């Protein structure tokens, strides 16, 4: 397993190398462009502000990246046929299962003496079709297979999280097309021919944007109205998407398997309730006496885990000694057998002690302040989720429990005081990422500067002088080396912080926390980097002193970098196509196949790196891309069409990956989708703030800026309506009353009890 651990460690490095190759490919196009940005961090990320020749750079980027997408799609189409286990493993597994079913039907018929072959054929034909179906063997047959996989199918067979991720791409396509087509067909010609600035005052690409509108023009009134239209279109689609999600969410909640559907997670128990018997009586007094089926207070099983580890080690030594090549004497075997028996006895005694202490509360230190209460009826569990049990609302809090197999039991054993202290340390570490990001990137960049390397090594200088084209590529790589490495490792760094300091209770909840923090980090250091500069603290101090200065700060900085985001959006196309090739999983599979068989190598090479490719980090990046498209939709309308194409590629690429290639993950029921919608709403606030600043700065009167600013109040009302009227976490009580309507499923034996508490 050392090979596997090594592969997991170097995964971010492979990803960084792939992204650096993209930087090298675009370095030639950007060579020679002037650097007007005074801020070093902004120059590292953006490269340059808007200038002459940017239209040519965008054209080259479109050609280079479009060709790259086509090539990568073709490479994937070939690799899919060569390595079906890597690229359509879910379909291969489903097909193998169908073959086993058919073989079972034929074997049963043969053993029962059924002579009618037609009846056997009819029985096999009536077997439910497998999903996903195996794509055709044609080189591009995966494309129609992807198109045939509906959102309903993905929800039913993969997960609601995966289905809503694809639904978000559909939403983004609709929204960017709805905004981008009128803006490009109407406002781009208006900006160019009616903007009022003399020919040649702005570059060719800027002549299609608001940069070509002269000071005090009447067009700023038009853009004030456009702000309202953009907000209206975005909010309408967001509310419509949330309404559609609620139907799916309620269906998902209704189909939750038992005992998860009938269990509530109770946290922050007072000490007088930290036992199974006392907590059971507490809930029985509130509900019917027969309502509660089971109660389990989480035990402090640290000592039990240590004893189980000793038992496992003793059993391994016994197995090794029993091998013929060990040639162990009878005395050694007897001693090892006694050691295993002694360890077994210690484990069983500790397990019984914890079980008794938890049932009657005889040992206070043996129980945590967290418990699981399982009811007989789903209706009682849903009611229990909505009650306040103590005068202090922070005591006896209830929530929907995670999937039993996904629980982090060690987190549930942490007390509230230690939990609060650890979380404070975690927040300090995350804040350190924000504060230390700029110095770290600039420090590494100064060391890896090409000119500095030339001064240190005359050999390097001679080589680069002899190969100027290579020097351009190396310069492009070194310019973004620190940034690329840091951004590639950023999700991993955040996950390490979350795992170390935060109480997450379930592995999938770590992805939910990553989504939030990763989104805002990218907003600050990708979208707002020209405004933030190299010191986020100094900018925050200025905004605290003069809150209204935020409008002018955005208006002075973001429009000057709009061309960068056009190229940024185009480069996203290539990253998605690269993800489709699953190059990291393929390399791991090929290396592991040298040691194991194909199926074992496939199992060990999965899943993909969850820090970067997990649903949390993906959701954050997708939301950021849509926010960028919306923020610059009026400043530079072309970005809407580029963003629309980006999400069309997302729908194709991830519509295939989530269905056919990636193994299903634990489902949180669309929680990521709701956060994505909320993040887009936050992005709309940035859009309005930017437009208010631009209109105030360039229009003849304050009227356009005031008209646009009023939309912030409307958005605040819509945000409140979204959170109150679009409640999604729990089922409405009207859906709960008829308990017989809920689907009854078994949970495969996963009860809410620590695995180590099970009998040996």
Number of C-alpha atoms within 10 A of each C-alpha: 8 7 11 13 9 10 19 16 11 12 18 23 14 16 19 20 16 15 21 22 14 19 22 20 17 21 18 18 18 20 13 9 16 13 13 13 19 12 15 16 24 23 19 19 18 23 20 21 24 22 19 17 13 23 16 14 20 20 13 17 21 18 13 18 22 16 13 19 20 13 15 20 19 16 15 22 21 15 17 21 16 11 15 16 22 29 25 24 21 24 21 21 17 17 18 13 13 18 14 12 14 18 13 13 17 18 13 13 17 13 9 9 9 12 10 9 12 9 12 19 13 10 14 18 11 9 12 8 11 15 21 22 17 19 19 13 11 10 15 16 12 20 16 12 18 21 12 11 16 14 17 14 16 21 19 13 14 22 23 28 22 27 26 25 25 23 19 25 24 17 22 29 22 17 24 26 18 17 22 26 15 12 22 22 12 11 24 23 15 20 22 21 15 16 23 15 17 10 12 9 12 16 17 18 21 26 23 24 27 23 21 25 25 18 17 15 15 15 22 25 19 12 21 22 14 17 21 19 13 21 20 15 15 23 21 14 16 22 16 12 19 20 16 12 22 18 12 19 21 17 16 20 18 19 14 19 18 22 26 24 25 23 30 25 20 21 21 17 22 12 13 10 18 29 29 25 16 17 21 22 15 13 18 14 11 11 15 10 12 9 19 21 15 16 24 24 30 25 28 19 21 11 12 20 16 12 20 19 14 17 21 15 14 21 19 13 16 20 13 14 17 17 10 8 8 10 10 14 10 10 9 13 16 12 12 19 16 13 18 21 15 14 21 19 14 16 25 19 13 18 23 14 15 22 19 16 20 26 21 14 22 14 15 14 13 22 26 24 23 25 29 23 25 26 25 16 17 24 20 21 22 23 12 24 17 12 12 14 16 12 8 9 10 13 16 21 21 22 16 17 19 22 22 18 14 13 19 18 19 17 16 22 23 17 15 17 8 12 16 15 12 18 17 14 15 20 15 12 17 18 12 11 16 15 15 14 21 20 13 14 22 17 12 14 19 14 13 18 14 22 12 12 14 16 11 11 10 11 12 15 18 11 13 17 13 11 11 11 12 15 18 19 19 18 21 24 24 21 24 23 24 21 23 22 18 18 17 21 19 18 24 18 17 21 20 14 18 22 15 14 20 22 22 21 18 21 16 21 20 19 24 21 18 24 24 18 17 20 21 15 19 17 21 16 21 18 23 18 23 28 22 22 21 22 18 18 13 12 16 14 11 13 15 12 10 10 11 13 14 20 21 19 19 22 22 16 19 21 22 19 20 23 24 18 21 25 22 20 22 22 22 20 23 25 17 19 24 23 17 22 23 18 16 20 21 19 14 20 25 17 16 22 17 10 11 14 12 17 14 13 20 21 16 17 24 17 16 16 16 16 23 23 14 19 22 30 24 21 25 25 19 21 26 24 23 27 25 28 30 30 24 23 24 26 23 28 26 23 28 31 22 24 30 25 20 24 26 16 19 24 21 20 20 22 26 21 20 21 27 29 24 20 16 15 15 17 17 17 24 23 18 26 26 18 18 24 21 17 20 23 21 14 21 23 20 22 24 26 23 26 30 25 22 24 29 22 18 18 20 15 14 13 15 24 24 14 18 23 21 13 18 17 10 13 19 13 11 17 16 11 13 17 11 10 11 14 14 21 15 14 17 12 11 7 13 18 13 11 13 11 10 18 13 15 13 11 15 9 9 14 19 25 17 17 11 13 18 9 9 9
